[in-house]
Amino acid sequence: MRRFYAPKENFSVDSVELNLGDTRHLRDVLRLVKGDEVQVFDGGGREFLCLIESIEKKRTALRVVKEIPPTAPESSLDLTFAAAITKGEKFDLVIQKAVELGVTRIAPLHTGRCEVKAGGSLKRLERWRKIALEAAKQTGRARLMPVESPSTFENFLESIEGDFDERQTVVMFSERAGGDFAKVKPAEKMIAIIGPAGGWEESELELALKSGFQVVTLGGRILRAETAAIAFAALLQHKFGDLK
């Protein structure tokens, strides 16, 4: 089944409209015509079976037949991923795999040893959001994974400071000075923090421990930053989410 995304404002009671980009793909690539069935998700977790009613130059009008279960259900784990930004297309891969692994939202970070300067990452934000959207289409998720504006490690800690409760655990992956992953406390909501290729600065590790985060190290294995991010997401979903 062909899946498309339309924001909630494009929906009315029994109809929905696709934008120019999806109209071109639907018409020129997929060669769909009036009367064909498609699936449309709203980015908020709902998905619908629709019929094509008209295909115009810049828009496609669809009739909503019924609401259907999303192709891929959301994980039971509310997982926020805060990851240090890496060079080139490496962070693109982290965004894509985070969607595939059911991450709820992702926060790109600038850390002390980050490879990318702040000005450069802002220019990549729109690209990351497009990658997250395309990954949602391909993996069957009906909920879009928000990609937040890049922030410093310190500012991110300030932003989550008031969110702590007994249902939430903050766990930070470090190549050194961490505890056993098996001792990570289970929680309904988790924030996972991944550092840069050069590792964490001592002051950042001290700040994390002072804030009450669980710092863990995955044995003695040395991983690239993007590999560590993907592996850590998979481990958390396996232990606490739906990746059984």
MARGU-420913 format. One line per field, with one value per residue (C-alpha): residue number from 1; residue in one letter; x, y, z. Coordinates in pm, 1 decimal. Layout:
<nodes>
nr <- [NUM, ...]
rest <- [a, ...]
xx <- [X, ...]
yy <- [Y, ...]
zz <- [Z, ...]
</nodes>
This chain:
<nodes>
nr <- [1, 2, 3, 4, 5, 6, 7, 8, 9, 10, 11, 12, 13, 14, 15, 16, 17, 18, 19, 20, 21, 22, 23, 24, 25, 26, 27, 28, 29, 30, 31, 32, 33, 34, 35, 36, 37, 38, 39, 40, 41, 42, 43, 44, 45, 46, 47, 48, 49, 50, 51, 52, 53, 54, 55, 56, 57, 58, 59, 60, 61, 62, 63, 64, 65, 66, 67, 68, 69, 70, 71, 72, 73, 74, 75, 76, 77, 78, 79, 80, 81, 82, 83, 84, 85, 86, 87, 88, 89, 90, 91, 92, 93, 94, 95, 96, 97, 98, 99, 100, 101, 102, 103, 104, 105, 106, 107, 108, 109, 110, 111, 112, 113, 114, 115, 116, 117, 118, 119, 120, 121, 122, 123, 124, 125, 126, 127, 128, 129, 130, 131, 132, 133, 134, 135, 136, 137, 138, 139, 140, 141, 142, 143, 144, 145, 146, 147, 148, 149, 150, 151, 152, 153, 154, 155, 156, 157, 158, 159, 160, 161, 162, 163, 164, 165, 166, 167, 168, 169, 170, 171, 172, 173, 174, 175, 176, 177, 178, 179, 180, 181, 182, 183, 184, 185, 186, 187, 188, 189, 190, 191, 192, 193, 194, 195, 196, 197, 198, 199, 200, 201, 202, 203, 204, 205, 206, 207, 208, 209, 210, 211, 212, 213, 214, 215, 216, 217, 218, 219, 220, 221, 222, 223, 224, 225, 226, 227, 228, 229, 230, 231, 232, 233, 234, 235, 236, 237, 238, 239, 240, 241, 242, 243, 244]
rest <- [m, r, r, f, y, a, p, k, e, n, f, s, v, d, s, v, e, l, n, l, g, d, t, r, h, l, r, d, v, l, r, l, v, k, g, d, e, v, q, v, f, d, g, g, g, r, e, f, l, c, l, i, e, s, i, e, k, k, r, t, a, l, r, v, v, k, e, i, p, p, t, a, p, e, s, s, l, d, l, t, f, a, a, a, i, t, k, g, e, k, f, d, l, v, i, q, k, a, v, e, l, g, v, t, r, i, a, p, l, h, t, g, r, c, e, v, k, a, g, g, s, l, k, r, l, e, r, w, r, k, i, a, l, e, a, a, k, q, t, g, r, a, r, l, m, p, v, e, s, p, s, t, f, e, n, f, l, e, s, i, e, g, d, f, d, e, r, q, t, v, v, m, f, s, e, r, a, g, g, d, f, a, k, v, k, p, a, e, k, m, i, a, i, i, g, p, a, g, g, w, e, e, s, e, l, e, l, a, l, k, s, g, f, q, v, v, t, l, g, g, r, i, l, r, a, e, t, a, a, i, a, f, a, a, l, l, q, h, k, f, g, d, l, k]
xx <- [0.0, 124.6, 163.4, 157.5, 180.8, -55.9, -48.7, -361.1, -464.3, -499.0, -777.0, -1146.7, -1434.5, -1415.9, -1140.9, -771.3, -542.6, -189.8, 70.5, 265.4, 554.1, 331.0, 106.6, 402.1, 515.4, 164.4, 99.0, 436.4, 622.1, 354.2, 115.9, -188.2, -525.5, -868.0, -1027.9, -699.5, -656.4, -378.7, -295.8, -240.2, -103.0, -125.8, 203.2, 18.5, -36.5, -348.9, -368.1, -647.8, -748.8, -837.6, -957.4, -817.9, -1094.6, -897.4, -535.6, -453.7, -129.7, -36.2, -271.6, -450.3, -791.5, -866.5, -1180.5, -1130.1, -1284.0, -1199.2, -938.2, -707.7, -438.4, -91.7, 124.6, 381.5, 268.6, 452.0, 685.6, 563.1, 883.2, 875.0, 1239.3, 1403.0, 1740.0, 1997.3, 2295.5, 2610.2, 2614.6, 2861.4, 3017.5, 2872.0, 2601.3, 2676.4, 2410.2, 2163.0, 2204.4, 2143.0, 1816.7, 1697.3, 1777.0, 1626.3, 1293.7, 1325.3, 1400.8, 1096.3, 1264.5, 1001.6, 1203.8, 1565.3, 1766.1, 2091.4, 2365.8, 2676.7, 2925.0, 3276.4, 3438.4, 3164.4, 3291.2, 3039.6, 3012.9, 2678.7, 2620.6, 2660.1, 2411.4, 2124.5, 2148.4, 2106.3, 1795.9, 1543.4, 1725.3, 1712.4, 1337.9, 1284.6, 1486.9, 1269.1, 954.0, 1074.1, 1180.5, 833.2, 674.2, 900.5, 879.2, 502.9, 506.7, 207.7, 373.0, 648.7, 965.2, 1033.2, 1389.4, 1455.2, 1677.4, 2040.1, 2142.1, 2447.4, 2482.6, 2439.6, 2125.5, 1972.2, 2026.6, 1854.8, 1559.3, 1491.3, 1571.8, 1207.5, 1082.0, 1219.9, 979.2, 964.6, 849.3, 1154.8, 1518.7, 1808.2, 2092.0, 2414.6, 2648.2, 3019.1, 3326.9, 3470.2, 3376.5, 3035.1, 2850.5, 2695.5, 2413.4, 2228.9, 2175.1, 1984.6, 1656.2, 1339.1, 1100.3, 804.7, 999.5, 1371.5, 1619.5, 1932.1, 2235.7, 2512.1, 2841.9, 3070.1, 3342.6, 3605.2, 3418.6, 3290.7, 3494.9, 3557.0, 3341.3, 3047.5, 3071.8, 3086.0, 2779.1, 2587.4, 2671.9, 2583.9, 2246.1, 2172.9, 2207.6, 2297.9, 2628.5, 2693.5, 2975.0, 2924.9, 3220.8, 3556.0, 3435.3, 3524.7, 3238.4, 3204.6, 2968.1, 2695.8, 2732.9, 2707.6, 2388.3, 2218.6, 2335.1, 2222.4, 1875.0, 1840.1, 1952.8, 1706.2, 1416.1, 1506.6, 1526.0, 1250.1, 1047.0, 892.7, 1203.0, 1189.5]
yy <- [0.0, 349.4, 569.1, 947.5, 1211.6, 1504.6, 1741.1, 1758.6, 2091.8, 1923.5, 1700.5, 1785.6, 1563.2, 1314.5, 1439.9, 1518.4, 1704.8, 1609.1, 1875.7, 1943.5, 1707.1, 1409.8, 1491.9, 1471.4, 1142.3, 997.6, 1104.9, 1091.6, 813.9, 578.3, 650.2, 641.5, 754.9, 854.3, 571.4, 415.9, 346.5, 500.8, 528.3, 868.0, 935.3, 1265.1, 1259.5, 1245.1, 870.2, 828.2, 660.3, 646.4, 448.1, 693.9, 700.4, 939.8, 1176.1, 1418.0, 1481.0, 1837.5, 2012.7, 2109.7, 1911.9, 1582.3, 1549.3, 1227.3, 1093.7, 936.0, 588.8, 486.6, 510.7, 209.3, 90.3, 230.4, -8.8, -7.2, 45.5, 287.3, 154.7, 136.6, 322.4, 702.3, 747.7, 1086.0, 1067.0, 1344.1, 1281.9, 1478.5, 1597.4, 1423.0, 1528.7, 1490.9, 1231.8, 1034.6, 1219.9, 1168.2, 796.5, 846.2, 1032.7, 763.2, 472.5, 649.6, 659.2, 292.4, 199.0, 380.7, 681.0, 935.7, 1251.3, 1347.2, 1643.5, 1718.9, 1832.3, 2046.8, 1917.6, 2023.4, 1787.9, 1803.1, 1785.4, 2037.5, 2409.0, 2554.2, 2762.3, 2465.8, 2240.7, 2491.3, 2474.3, 2095.7, 2099.0, 2106.6, 1820.8, 1612.3, 1672.1, 1560.6, 1244.9, 1174.8, 1218.5, 989.2, 727.4, 739.5, 681.7, 385.2, 218.4, 248.1, 481.7, 716.2, 946.6, 1179.6, 1188.8, 1556.5, 1674.4, 1963.4, 2262.7, 2191.6, 2302.4, 2287.1, 2003.7, 2248.9, 2408.0, 2066.2, 1970.1, 2292.5, 2219.0, 1877.9, 1974.8, 2021.5, 1704.6, 1446.1, 1218.6, 857.0, 749.5, 886.1, 775.9, 969.2, 747.9, 870.3, 655.6, 713.6, 536.6, 553.8, 603.9, 441.4, 164.2, -159.9, -127.2, -411.9, -180.2, 86.7, 150.2, 66.1, 354.3, 449.2, 749.0, 758.8, 1017.4, 869.5, 1093.5, 1000.3, 1184.4, 1285.1, 1092.0, 1244.9, 1144.4, 1352.0, 1617.9, 1559.1, 1858.0, 1716.2, 1378.4, 1551.8, 1758.0, 1446.1, 1264.6, 1572.7, 1585.9, 1226.9, 1065.3, 700.3, 692.0, 356.4, 203.5, -83.9, -296.8, -222.7, -210.5, 105.8, 231.1, 517.1, 788.1, 699.7, 326.8, 388.7, 591.8, 321.3, 39.1, 223.5, 288.7, -78.0, -193.7, 37.4, -68.0, -433.5, -407.9, -155.3, -114.1, -337.6, -468.3, -813.6]
zz <- [0.0, -86.5, 222.6, 231.5, 502.2, 545.3, 843.6, 1059.7, 910.3, 567.4, 702.7, 713.6, 831.6, 543.9, 313.1, 304.4, 65.1, -40.1, -117.6, -436.0, -363.2, -283.0, -577.7, -815.4, -662.1, -669.5, -1029.0, -1204.3, -1020.3, -889.7, -1181.0, -953.9, -1085.6, -958.0, -757.3, -637.3, -265.5, -56.4, 312.8, 475.3, 824.9, 1012.2, 1203.5, 1534.0, 1540.3, 1324.8, 983.3, 726.4, 420.8, 143.0, -217.4, -476.6, -590.0, -808.1, -909.2, -1007.1, -1096.3, -739.5, -514.0, -476.9, -312.8, -125.3, 37.0, 378.7, 379.6, 736.6, 1008.8, 1020.6, 1263.6, 1184.1, 984.6, 1268.1, 1630.0, 1857.2, 2123.9, 2482.4, 2577.9, 2552.9, 2448.8, 2398.1, 2229.3, 2280.3, 2053.3, 1977.3, 1615.7, 1386.7, 1057.1, 709.2, 654.6, 971.2, 1169.2, 884.0, 950.9, 1324.5, 1248.0, 1007.1, 1238.9, 1539.8, 1354.6, 1259.8, 1620.8, 1758.4, 1924.0, 2034.0, 1971.0, 1908.4, 2032.8, 1843.7, 2082.9, 2069.2, 2324.2, 2417.3, 2166.2, 1902.9, 1543.5, 1408.6, 1491.7, 1598.7, 1284.4, 1052.4, 1230.6, 1207.7, 828.2, 845.5, 1067.5, 782.1, 610.6, 930.0, 960.9, 601.5, 669.5, 975.9, 765.3, 487.0, 742.1, 901.3, 559.7, 487.6, 828.8, 877.8, 1178.0, 1192.3, 1446.1, 1330.2, 1537.9, 1617.0, 1553.2, 1789.3, 1720.3, 1813.3, 2161.8, 2384.1, 2632.7, 2920.8, 2774.2, 2712.6, 3076.1, 3184.0, 2954.1, 3112.3, 3470.3, 3571.6, 3400.4, 3640.2, 3824.5, 3932.7, 3584.8, 3403.2, 3385.2, 3229.6, 3110.2, 2952.6, 2743.9, 2803.1, 2675.9, 3031.5, 3395.7, 3353.9, 3529.5, 3406.3, 3151.5, 3326.5, 3625.3, 3429.7, 3609.8, 3415.0, 3346.1, 3126.1, 2996.6, 2927.1, 2806.5, 2648.1, 2596.1, 2349.4, 2324.3, 2032.9, 1854.7, 2084.8, 2399.4, 2689.1, 2863.1, 3231.8, 3326.4, 3128.1, 3300.7, 3639.4, 3551.6, 3446.9, 3770.8, 3975.5, 3796.2, 3899.9, 3556.3, 3521.6, 3331.8, 3160.8, 2958.0, 2714.2, 2814.2, 2652.7, 2295.2, 2101.0, 1881.9, 1638.5, 1761.9, 1510.1, 1581.6, 1955.1, 1907.8, 1700.7, 1929.5, 2241.8, 2098.0, 2006.1, 2352.7, 2529.8, 2308.1, 2359.4, 2737.2, 2807.9, 2485.7, 2222.0, 2042.6, 2197.3]
</nodes>
